[in-house]
């Protein structure tokens, strides 16, 4: 069953990457995150984090940060970033993935990074 899920995640990532390639000339993020391919990835939830981080490491200029954000925080929950600096945001996600606790998942409020000090279940 795990192998089947991995194959589904990989296929959906490839479908979204193909969509993003077709949309490269557009400057509007909704062209990348408002498609069926993206929604199908988000619906898989946080179980796709490792797969997405691998793809993100190969393409730090894509909208992977938004996919990760919605996969973890829930469909329709956008990061709310006012400005996006690709390599800086990739570094934030990579640092979290490599070195931080799951509950410290990157999140932003009004464009500012919010650092979670303890698990959300402890009252944050």
Helices and strands as residue ranges (DSSP letters): H 2-23, H 30-33, H 36-42, G 45-48, H 49-58, H 64-73, H 86-99, G 102-104, E 107-109, E 112-114, G 120-122
